Amino acid sequence: MKLTLVLHNIRSAYNVGAILRTAEGLGVEKVVLSGYTPRYNDTEILPHLREKLNHQIEKSALGAEKLVLQENLGKNLADLLTFLDKYGIMEGYTLVGLENNLNEAEQARQLILGSEKSREICQKAEKLVLVLGEEVGGIAPEIRAKMEYFLEIPMHGKKESFNVSVAASIAMWGLMCYNN
């Protein structure tokens, strides 16, 4: 399976680095950065801030930031929505949001990681885009509207969610296992 990740409005450069490291280790095709997600070697920011963000990403990515193919969509939400339309409609990727706060309408498209339904859908998907949203607020409504499915990781403790880099790692590994 070809797996592309979309990181939209991820605040922490450390989370970005950790996700890049896992993505590289699992053979993710590409990582797409959008919104205010920190980017490695971002030439649009001041040099001292770029140096700080590079250091934070490098600290958790441990070299993966130089190995994983990355695409920068910038801060414009419309560019991300166009990207999702292109990949979903024109290129045949299945669009999946990693999200656990679903409204009633979205619950019909919910896939619990590890469930038979999630395995069946992922085994059929040759190409998949996994969208990750902001650490606290999740995936923006405009992006959620584009998702075919929402992947949820079952929780057994008292907390309602994992850190975004941990959740991304669990989801990537689970999705890759379904297709091996």
PyMOL commands that place a pseudoatom at each C-alpha (Angstrom):
pseudoatom trace, name=CA, resn=MET, resi=1, chain=A, elem=C, hetatm=0, pos=[0.000, 0.000, 0.000]
pseudoatom trace, name=CA, resn=LYS, resi=2, chain=A, elem=C, hetatm=0, pos=[1.126, 3.519, -0.747]
pseudoatom trace, name=CA, resn=LEU, resi=3, chain=A, elem=C, hetatm=0, pos=[0.603, 5.666, 2.338]
pseudoatom trace, name=CA, resn=THR, resi=4, chain=A, elem=C, hetatm=0, pos=[0.791, 9.456, 2.299]
pseudoatom trace, name=CA, resn=LEU, resi=5, chain=A, elem=C, hetatm=0, pos=[0.500, 11.462, 5.517]
pseudoatom trace, name=CA, resn=VAL, resi=6, chain=A, elem=C, hetatm=0, pos=[-0.948, 14.943, 5.812]
pseudoatom trace, name=CA, resn=LEU, resi=7, chain=A, elem=C, hetatm=0, pos=[0.082, 16.980, 8.857]
pseudoatom trace, name=CA, resn=HIS, resi=8, chain=A, elem=C, hetatm=0, pos=[-2.232, 19.984, 9.139]
pseudoatom trace, name=CA, resn=ASN, resi=9, chain=A, elem=C, hetatm=0, pos=[-1.734, 22.552, 11.895]
pseudoatom trace, name=CA, resn=ILE, resi=10, chain=A, elem=C, hetatm=0, pos=[0.505, 20.365, 14.052]
pseudoatom trace, name=CA, resn=ARG, resi=11, chain=A, elem=C, hetatm=0, pos=[1.934, 22.853, 16.549]
pseudoatom trace, name=CA, resn=SER, resi=12, chain=A, elem=C, hetatm=0, pos=[4.957, 21.032, 17.924]
pseudoatom trace, name=CA, resn=ALA, resi=13, chain=A, elem=C, hetatm=0, pos=[8.165, 20.671, 15.924]
pseudoatom trace, name=CA, resn=TYR, resi=14, chain=A, elem=C, hetatm=0, pos=[9.000, 17.715, 18.177]
pseudoatom trace, name=CA, resn=ASN, resi=15, chain=A, elem=C, hetatm=0, pos=[5.781, 15.989, 17.094]
pseudoatom trace, name=CA, resn=VAL, resi=16, chain=A, elem=C, hetatm=0, pos=[6.622, 16.686, 13.445]
pseudoatom trace, name=CA, resn=GLY, resi=17, chain=A, elem=C, hetatm=0, pos=[10.088, 15.176, 13.917]
pseudoatom trace, name=CA, resn=ALA, resi=18, chain=A, elem=C, hetatm=0, pos=[8.738, 12.087, 15.671]
pseudoatom trace, name=CA, resn=ILE, resi=19, chain=A, elem=C, hetatm=0, pos=[6.152, 11.559, 12.918]
pseudoatom trace, name=CA, resn=LEU, resi=20, chain=A, elem=C, hetatm=0, pos=[8.816, 11.939, 10.213]
pseudoatom trace, name=CA, resn=ARG, resi=21, chain=A, elem=C, hetatm=0, pos=[10.991, 9.368, 11.982]
pseudoatom trace, name=CA, resn=THR, resi=22, chain=A, elem=C, hetatm=0, pos=[8.171, 6.817, 12.175]
pseudoatom trace, name=CA, resn=ALA, resi=23, chain=A, elem=C, hetatm=0, pos=[7.083, 7.568, 8.598]
pseudoatom trace, name=CA, resn=GLU, resi=24, chain=A, elem=C, hetatm=0, pos=[10.605, 6.886, 7.348]
pseudoatom trace, name=CA, resn=GLY, resi=25, chain=A, elem=C, hetatm=0, pos=[10.873, 3.678, 9.358]
pseudoatom trace, name=CA, resn=LEU, resi=26, chain=A, elem=C, hetatm=0, pos=[7.581, 2.362, 7.981]
pseudoatom trace, name=CA, resn=GLY, resi=27, chain=A, elem=C, hetatm=0, pos=[8.205, 3.354, 4.360]
pseudoatom trace, name=CA, resn=VAL, resi=28, chain=A, elem=C, hetatm=0, pos=[5.590, 6.079, 4.025]
pseudoatom trace, name=CA, resn=GLU, resi=29, chain=A, elem=C, hetatm=0, pos=[5.473, 7.424, 0.473]
pseudoatom trace, name=CA, resn=LYS, resi=30, chain=A, elem=C, hetatm=0, pos=[5.295, 11.124, 1.356]
pseudoatom trace, name=CA, resn=VAL, resi=31, chain=A, elem=C, hetatm=0, pos=[4.527, 13.532, 4.214]
pseudoatom trace, name=CA, resn=VAL, resi=32, chain=A, elem=C, hetatm=0, pos=[2.531, 16.631, 3.299]
pseudoatom trace, name=CA, resn=LEU, resi=33, chain=A, elem=C, hetatm=0, pos=[2.840, 19.657, 5.588]
pseudoatom trace, name=CA, resn=SER, resi=34, chain=A, elem=C, hetatm=0, pos=[0.130, 22.309, 5.663]
pseudoatom trace, name=CA, resn=GLY, resi=35, chain=A, elem=C, hetatm=0, pos=[-1.233, 25.118, 7.787]
pseudoatom trace, name=CA, resn=TYR, resi=36, chain=A, elem=C, hetatm=0, pos=[1.074, 26.251, 10.563]
pseudoatom trace, name=CA, resn=THR, resi=37, chain=A, elem=C, hetatm=0, pos=[2.859, 22.889, 10.862]
pseudoatom trace, name=CA, resn=PRO, resi=38, chain=A, elem=C, hetatm=0, pos=[6.613, 23.533, 11.365]
pseudoatom trace, name=CA, resn=ARG, resi=39, chain=A, elem=C, hetatm=0, pos=[8.724, 22.615, 8.336]
pseudoatom trace, name=CA, resn=TYR, resi=40, chain=A, elem=C, hetatm=0, pos=[12.344, 21.570, 8.203]
pseudoatom trace, name=CA, resn=ASN, resi=41, chain=A, elem=C, hetatm=0, pos=[14.478, 24.298, 6.559]
pseudoatom trace, name=CA, resn=ASP, resi=42, chain=A, elem=C, hetatm=0, pos=[11.485, 26.603, 6.103]
pseudoatom trace, name=CA, resn=THR, resi=43, chain=A, elem=C, hetatm=0, pos=[12.876, 29.487, 4.057]
pseudoatom trace, name=CA, resn=GLU, resi=44, chain=A, elem=C, hetatm=0, pos=[9.804, 31.648, 4.721]
pseudoatom trace, name=CA, resn=ILE, resi=45, chain=A, elem=C, hetatm=0, pos=[10.693, 32.277, 8.371]
pseudoatom trace, name=CA, resn=LEU, resi=46, chain=A, elem=C, hetatm=0, pos=[13.442, 34.287, 10.042]
pseudoatom trace, name=CA, resn=PRO, resi=47, chain=A, elem=C, hetatm=0, pos=[16.833, 32.515, 10.190]
pseudoatom trace, name=CA, resn=HIS, resi=48, chain=A, elem=C, hetatm=0, pos=[16.980, 32.363, 14.008]
pseudoatom trace, name=CA, resn=LEU, resi=49, chain=A, elem=C, hetatm=0, pos=[13.492, 30.827, 14.181]
pseudoatom trace, name=CA, resn=ARG, resi=50, chain=A, elem=C, hetatm=0, pos=[14.316, 28.416, 11.339]
pseudoatom trace, name=CA, resn=GLU, resi=51, chain=A, elem=C, hetatm=0, pos=[17.423, 27.299, 13.263]
pseudoatom trace, name=CA, resn=LYS, resi=52, chain=A, elem=C, hetatm=0, pos=[15.359, 26.695, 16.412]
pseudoatom trace, name=CA, resn=LEU, resi=53, chain=A, elem=C, hetatm=0, pos=[12.662, 24.700, 14.561]
pseudoatom trace, name=CA, resn=ASN, resi=54, chain=A, elem=C, hetatm=0, pos=[15.257, 22.714, 12.603]
pseudoatom trace, name=CA, resn=HIS, resi=55, chain=A, elem=C, hetatm=0, pos=[16.956, 21.775, 15.880]
pseudoatom trace, name=CA, resn=GLN, resi=56, chain=A, elem=C, hetatm=0, pos=[13.662, 20.639, 17.420]
pseudoatom trace, name=CA, resn=ILE, resi=57, chain=A, elem=C, hetatm=0, pos=[12.707, 18.567, 14.370]
pseudoatom trace, name=CA, resn=GLU, resi=58, chain=A, elem=C, hetatm=0, pos=[16.218, 17.088, 14.109]
pseudoatom trace, name=CA, resn=LYS, resi=59, chain=A, elem=C, hetatm=0, pos=[16.211, 16.187, 17.801]
pseudoatom trace, name=CA, resn=SER, resi=60, chain=A, elem=C, hetatm=0, pos=[13.234, 13.844, 17.415]
pseudoatom trace, name=CA, resn=ALA, resi=61, chain=A, elem=C, hetatm=0, pos=[13.577, 12.851, 13.739]
pseudoatom trace, name=CA, resn=LEU, resi=62, chain=A, elem=C, hetatm=0, pos=[17.263, 11.780, 14.057]
pseudoatom trace, name=CA, resn=GLY, resi=63, chain=A, elem=C, hetatm=0, pos=[17.986, 12.202, 10.357]
pseudoatom trace, name=CA, resn=ALA, resi=64, chain=A, elem=C, hetatm=0, pos=[14.604, 11.088, 8.994]
pseudoatom trace, name=CA, resn=GLU, resi=65, chain=A, elem=C, hetatm=0, pos=[13.820, 14.720, 8.139]
pseudoatom trace, name=CA, resn=LYS, resi=66, chain=A, elem=C, hetatm=0, pos=[16.409, 14.393, 5.353]
pseudoatom trace, name=CA, resn=LEU, resi=67, chain=A, elem=C, hetatm=0, pos=[15.166, 10.997, 4.110]
pseudoatom trace, name=CA, resn=VAL, resi=68, chain=A, elem=C, hetatm=0, pos=[11.373, 11.299, 3.930]
pseudoatom trace, name=CA, resn=LEU, resi=69, chain=A, elem=C, hetatm=0, pos=[9.876, 12.916, 0.834]
pseudoatom trace, name=CA, resn=GLN, resi=70, chain=A, elem=C, hetatm=0, pos=[8.037, 16.030, 2.013]
pseudoatom trace, name=CA, resn=GLU, resi=71, chain=A, elem=C, hetatm=0, pos=[5.668, 18.376, 0.238]
pseudoatom trace, name=CA, resn=ASN, resi=72, chain=A, elem=C, hetatm=0, pos=[4.940, 21.827, 1.632]
pseudoatom trace, name=CA, resn=LEU, resi=73, chain=A, elem=C, hetatm=0, pos=[1.436, 23.078, 0.828]
pseudoatom trace, name=CA, resn=GLY, resi=74, chain=A, elem=C, hetatm=0, pos=[1.853, 26.298, 2.782]
pseudoatom trace, name=CA, resn=LYS, resi=75, chain=A, elem=C, hetatm=0, pos=[-0.619, 27.917, 5.110]
pseudoatom trace, name=CA, resn=ASN, resi=76, chain=A, elem=C, hetatm=0, pos=[-3.587, 28.285, 2.739]
pseudoatom trace, name=CA, resn=LEU, resi=77, chain=A, elem=C, hetatm=0, pos=[-6.388, 25.823, 3.601]
pseudoatom trace, name=CA, resn=ALA, resi=78, chain=A, elem=C, hetatm=0, pos=[-7.697, 25.977, 0.022]
pseudoatom trace, name=CA, resn=ASP, resi=79, chain=A, elem=C, hetatm=0, pos=[-4.413, 24.454, -1.213]
pseudoatom trace, name=CA, resn=LEU, resi=80, chain=A, elem=C, hetatm=0, pos=[-4.855, 21.490, 1.125]
pseudoatom trace, name=CA, resn=LEU, resi=81, chain=A, elem=C, hetatm=0, pos=[-8.468, 21.002, 0.048]
pseudoatom trace, name=CA, resn=THR, resi=82, chain=A, elem=C, hetatm=0, pos=[-7.363, 21.034, -3.607]
pseudoatom trace, name=CA, resn=PHE, resi=83, chain=A, elem=C, hetatm=0, pos=[-4.629, 18.503, -2.786]
pseudoatom trace, name=CA, resn=LEU, resi=84, chain=A, elem=C, hetatm=0, pos=[-7.170, 16.197, -1.117]
pseudoatom trace, name=CA, resn=ASP, resi=85, chain=A, elem=C, hetatm=0, pos=[-9.520, 16.459, -4.100]
pseudoatom trace, name=CA, resn=LYS, resi=86, chain=A, elem=C, hetatm=0, pos=[-6.657, 15.648, -6.459]
pseudoatom trace, name=CA, resn=TYR, resi=87, chain=A, elem=C, hetatm=0, pos=[-5.478, 12.635, -4.484]
pseudoatom trace, name=CA, resn=GLY, resi=88, chain=A, elem=C, hetatm=0, pos=[-8.948, 11.367, -3.615]
pseudoatom trace, name=CA, resn=ILE, resi=89, chain=A, elem=C, hetatm=0, pos=[-10.868, 11.891, -6.840]
pseudoatom trace, name=CA, resn=MET, resi=90, chain=A, elem=C, hetatm=0, pos=[-8.252, 12.019, -9.592]
pseudoatom trace, name=CA, resn=GLU, resi=91, chain=A, elem=C, hetatm=0, pos=[-5.584, 9.682, -8.216]
pseudoatom trace, name=CA, resn=GLY, resi=92, chain=A, elem=C, hetatm=0, pos=[-7.748, 7.126, -6.414]
pseudoatom trace, name=CA, resn=TYR, resi=93, chain=A, elem=C, hetatm=0, pos=[-6.401, 7.467, -2.883]
pseudoatom trace, name=CA, resn=THR, resi=94, chain=A, elem=C, hetatm=0, pos=[-8.701, 6.591, 0.013]
pseudoatom trace, name=CA, resn=LEU, resi=95, chain=A, elem=C, hetatm=0, pos=[-8.888, 9.607, 2.335]
pseudoatom trace, name=CA, resn=VAL, resi=96, chain=A, elem=C, hetatm=0, pos=[-8.855, 8.760, 6.046]
pseudoatom trace, name=CA, resn=GLY, resi=97, chain=A, elem=C, hetatm=0, pos=[-8.787, 11.177, 8.965]
pseudoatom trace, name=CA, resn=LEU, resi=98, chain=A, elem=C, hetatm=0, pos=[-7.258, 10.115, 12.275]
pseudoatom trace, name=CA, resn=GLU, resi=99, chain=A, elem=C, hetatm=0, pos=[-9.937, 11.507, 14.570]
pseudoatom trace, name=CA, resn=ASN, resi=100, chain=A, elem=C, hetatm=0, pos=[-11.798, 10.445, 17.692]
pseudoatom trace, name=CA, resn=ASN, resi=101, chain=A, elem=C, hetatm=0, pos=[-14.304, 13.278, 18.171]
pseudoatom trace, name=CA, resn=LEU, resi=102, chain=A, elem=C, hetatm=0, pos=[-16.908, 12.465, 15.545]
pseudoatom trace, name=CA, resn=ASN, resi=103, chain=A, elem=C, hetatm=0, pos=[-20.317, 14.003, 15.106]
pseudoatom trace, name=CA, resn=GLU, resi=104, chain=A, elem=C, hetatm=0, pos=[-23.326, 11.785, 14.469]
pseudoatom trace, name=CA, resn=ALA, resi=105, chain=A, elem=C, hetatm=0, pos=[-23.045, 11.916, 10.674]
pseudoatom trace, name=CA, resn=GLU, resi=106, chain=A, elem=C, hetatm=0, pos=[-19.312, 11.122, 10.758]
pseudoatom trace, name=CA, resn=GLN, resi=107, chain=A, elem=C, hetatm=0, pos=[-19.812, 8.094, 13.010]
pseudoatom trace, name=CA, resn=ALA, resi=108, chain=A, elem=C, hetatm=0, pos=[-21.219, 6.169, 10.032]
pseudoatom trace, name=CA, resn=ARG, resi=109, chain=A, elem=C, hetatm=0, pos=[-17.751, 6.452, 8.443]
pseudoatom trace, name=CA, resn=GLN, resi=110, chain=A, elem=C, hetatm=0, pos=[-15.846, 5.455, 11.590]
pseudoatom trace, name=CA, resn=LEU, resi=111, chain=A, elem=C, hetatm=0, pos=[-13.236, 2.717, 11.476]
pseudoatom trace, name=CA, resn=ILE, resi=112, chain=A, elem=C, hetatm=0, pos=[-11.890, 1.379, 14.753]
pseudoatom trace, name=CA, resn=LEU, resi=113, chain=A, elem=C, hetatm=0, pos=[-8.243, 0.392, 14.289]
pseudoatom trace, name=CA, resn=GLY, resi=114, chain=A, elem=C, hetatm=0, pos=[-8.031, -3.386, 14.565]
pseudoatom trace, name=CA, resn=SER, resi=115, chain=A, elem=C, hetatm=0, pos=[-11.680, -4.013, 13.708]
pseudoatom trace, name=CA, resn=GLU, resi=116, chain=A, elem=C, hetatm=0, pos=[-12.680, -6.337, 10.882]
pseudoatom trace, name=CA, resn=LYS, resi=117, chain=A, elem=C, hetatm=0, pos=[-14.224, -3.426, 8.967]
pseudoatom trace, name=CA, resn=SER, resi=118, chain=A, elem=C, hetatm=0, pos=[-11.011, -1.373, 9.155]
pseudoatom trace, name=CA, resn=ARG, resi=119, chain=A, elem=C, hetatm=0, pos=[-8.961, -4.364, 7.987]
pseudoatom trace, name=CA, resn=GLU, resi=120, chain=A, elem=C, hetatm=0, pos=[-11.236, -5.019, 5.013]
pseudoatom trace, name=CA, resn=ILE, resi=121, chain=A, elem=C, hetatm=0, pos=[-11.221, -1.410, 3.849]
pseudoatom trace, name=CA, resn=CYS, resi=122, chain=A, elem=C, hetatm=0, pos=[-7.460, -0.987, 4.289]
pseudoatom trace, name=CA, resn=GLN, resi=123, chain=A, elem=C, hetatm=0, pos=[-6.678, -4.279, 2.545]
pseudoatom trace, name=CA, resn=LYS, resi=124, chain=A, elem=C, hetatm=0, pos=[-8.679, -3.110, -0.479]
pseudoatom trace, name=CA, resn=ALA, resi=125, chain=A, elem=C, hetatm=0, pos=[-7.012, 0.301, -0.522]
pseudoatom trace, name=CA, resn=GLU, resi=126, chain=A, elem=C, hetatm=0, pos=[-3.880, 0.315, -2.634]
pseudoatom trace, name=CA, resn=LYS, resi=127, chain=A, elem=C, hetatm=0, pos=[-3.304, 3.999, -1.924]
pseudoatom trace, name=CA, resn=LEU, resi=128, chain=A, elem=C, hetatm=0, pos=[-4.271, 5.830, 1.239]
pseudoatom trace, name=CA, resn=VAL, resi=129, chain=A, elem=C, hetatm=0, pos=[-3.937, 9.382, 2.588]
pseudoatom trace, name=CA, resn=LEU, resi=130, chain=A, elem=C, hetatm=0, pos=[-3.953, 9.613, 6.391]
pseudoatom trace, name=CA, resn=VAL, resi=131, chain=A, elem=C, hetatm=0, pos=[-4.791, 13.116, 7.658]
pseudoatom trace, name=CA, resn=LEU, resi=132, chain=A, elem=C, hetatm=0, pos=[-3.654, 14.295, 11.101]
pseudoatom trace, name=CA, resn=GLY, resi=133, chain=A, elem=C, hetatm=0, pos=[-5.012, 17.488, 12.625]
pseudoatom trace, name=CA, resn=GLU, resi=134, chain=A, elem=C, hetatm=0, pos=[-4.123, 19.935, 15.343]
pseudoatom trace, name=CA, resn=GLU, resi=135, chain=A, elem=C, hetatm=0, pos=[-3.072, 18.384, 18.649]
pseudoatom trace, name=CA, resn=VAL, resi=136, chain=A, elem=C, hetatm=0, pos=[-6.039, 19.659, 20.687]
pseudoatom trace, name=CA, resn=GLY, resi=137, chain=A, elem=C, hetatm=0, pos=[-8.715, 20.643, 18.160]
pseudoatom trace, name=CA, resn=GLY, resi=138, chain=A, elem=C, hetatm=0, pos=[-8.262, 17.758, 15.725]
pseudoatom trace, name=CA, resn=ILE, resi=139, chain=A, elem=C, hetatm=0, pos=[-9.095, 17.967, 12.027]
pseudoatom trace, name=CA, resn=ALA, resi=140, chain=A, elem=C, hetatm=0, pos=[-10.778, 21.167, 10.802]
pseudoatom trace, name=CA, resn=PRO, resi=141, chain=A, elem=C, hetatm=0, pos=[-14.409, 20.834, 9.604]
pseudoatom trace, name=CA, resn=GLU, resi=142, chain=A, elem=C, hetatm=0, pos=[-13.580, 21.758, 5.990]
pseudoatom trace, name=CA, resn=ILE, resi=143, chain=A, elem=C, hetatm=0, pos=[-11.041, 18.924, 5.859]
pseudoatom trace, name=CA, resn=ARG, resi=144, chain=A, elem=C, hetatm=0, pos=[-13.325, 16.482, 7.675]
pseudoatom trace, name=CA, resn=ALA, resi=145, chain=A, elem=C, hetatm=0, pos=[-15.902, 16.961, 4.929]
pseudoatom trace, name=CA, resn=LYS, resi=146, chain=A, elem=C, hetatm=0, pos=[-13.434, 15.440, 2.426]
pseudoatom trace, name=CA, resn=MET, resi=147, chain=A, elem=C, hetatm=0, pos=[-12.748, 12.267, 4.447]
pseudoatom trace, name=CA, resn=GLU, resi=148, chain=A, elem=C, hetatm=0, pos=[-14.148, 8.947, 3.285]
pseudoatom trace, name=CA, resn=TYR, resi=149, chain=A, elem=C, hetatm=0, pos=[-13.438, 7.382, 6.674]
pseudoatom trace, name=CA, resn=PHE, resi=150, chain=A, elem=C, hetatm=0, pos=[-12.321, 8.328, 10.155]
pseudoatom trace, name=CA, resn=LEU, resi=151, chain=A, elem=C, hetatm=0, pos=[-9.849, 6.052, 11.896]
pseudoatom trace, name=CA, resn=GLU, resi=152, chain=A, elem=C, hetatm=0, pos=[-10.064, 5.835, 15.669]
pseudoatom trace, name=CA, resn=ILE, resi=153, chain=A, elem=C, hetatm=0, pos=[-7.625, 4.100, 17.981]
pseudoatom trace, name=CA, resn=PRO, resi=154, chain=A, elem=C, hetatm=0, pos=[-9.454, 2.340, 20.826]
pseudoatom trace, name=CA, resn=MET, resi=155, chain=A, elem=C, hetatm=0, pos=[-8.594, 3.738, 24.252]
pseudoatom trace, name=CA, resn=HIS, resi=156, chain=A, elem=C, hetatm=0, pos=[-8.773, 1.661, 27.420]
pseudoatom trace, name=CA, resn=GLY, resi=157, chain=A, elem=C, hetatm=0, pos=[-7.599, 4.158, 30.034]
pseudoatom trace, name=CA, resn=LYS, resi=158, chain=A, elem=C, hetatm=0, pos=[-9.180, 7.327, 31.321]
pseudoatom trace, name=CA, resn=LYS, resi=159, chain=A, elem=C, hetatm=0, pos=[-7.596, 9.648, 28.731]
pseudoatom trace, name=CA, resn=GLU, resi=160, chain=A, elem=C, hetatm=0, pos=[-9.530, 10.277, 25.520]
pseudoatom trace, name=CA, resn=SER, resi=161, chain=A, elem=C, hetatm=0, pos=[-6.602, 10.484, 23.118]
pseudoatom trace, name=CA, resn=PHE, resi=162, chain=A, elem=C, hetatm=0, pos=[-2.912, 9.846, 22.513]
pseudoatom trace, name=CA, resn=ASN, resi=163, chain=A, elem=C, hetatm=0, pos=[-0.286, 12.449, 21.664]
pseudoatom trace, name=CA, resn=VAL, resi=164, chain=A, elem=C, hetatm=0, pos=[-0.522, 13.103, 17.914]
pseudoatom trace, name=CA, resn=SER, resi=165, chain=A, elem=C, hetatm=0, pos=[2.904, 11.591, 17.179]
pseudoatom trace, name=CA, resn=VAL, resi=166, chain=A, elem=C, hetatm=0, pos=[2.054, 8.459, 19.167]
pseudoatom trace, name=CA, resn=ALA, resi=167, chain=A, elem=C, hetatm=0, pos=[-1.372, 8.173, 17.518]
pseudoatom trace, name=CA, resn=ALA, resi=168, chain=A, elem=C, hetatm=0, pos=[0.207, 8.655, 14.086]
pseudoatom trace, name=CA, resn=SER, resi=169, chain=A, elem=C, hetatm=0, pos=[2.725, 5.901, 14.807]
pseudoatom trace, name=CA, resn=ILE, resi=170, chain=A, elem=C, hetatm=0, pos=[0.067, 3.455, 15.991]
pseudoatom trace, name=CA, resn=ALA, resi=171, chain=A, elem=C, hetatm=0, pos=[-2.141, 4.235, 12.991]
pseudoatom trace, name=CA, resn=MET, resi=172, chain=A, elem=C, hetatm=0, pos=[0.668, 3.973, 10.420]
pseudoatom trace, name=CA, resn=TRP, resi=173, chain=A, elem=C, hetatm=0, pos=[1.861, 0.667, 11.823]
pseudoatom trace, name=CA, resn=GLY, resi=174, chain=A, elem=C, hetatm=0, pos=[-1.667, -0.724, 11.970]
pseudoatom trace, name=CA, resn=LEU, resi=175, chain=A, elem=C, hetatm=0, pos=[-2.486, 0.330, 8.419]
pseudoatom trace, name=CA, resn=MET, resi=176, chain=A, elem=C, hetatm=0, pos=[0.781, -1.064, 7.062]
pseudoatom trace, name=CA, resn=CYS, resi=177, chain=A, elem=C, hetatm=0, pos=[0.191, -4.385, 8.851]
pseudoatom trace, name=CA, resn=TYR, resi=178, chain=A, elem=C, hetatm=0, pos=[-3.193, -4.762, 7.180]
pseudoatom trace, name=CA, resn=ASN, resi=179, chain=A, elem=C, hetatm=0, pos=[-1.501, -4.733, 3.789]
pseudoatom trace, name=CA, resn=ASN, resi=180, chain=A, elem=C, hetatm=0, pos=[1.381, -7.119, 4.443]
for i in range(1, 180): cmd.bond("trace and resi %d" % i, "trace and resi %d" % (i + 1))
show_as sticks, trace
zoom trace
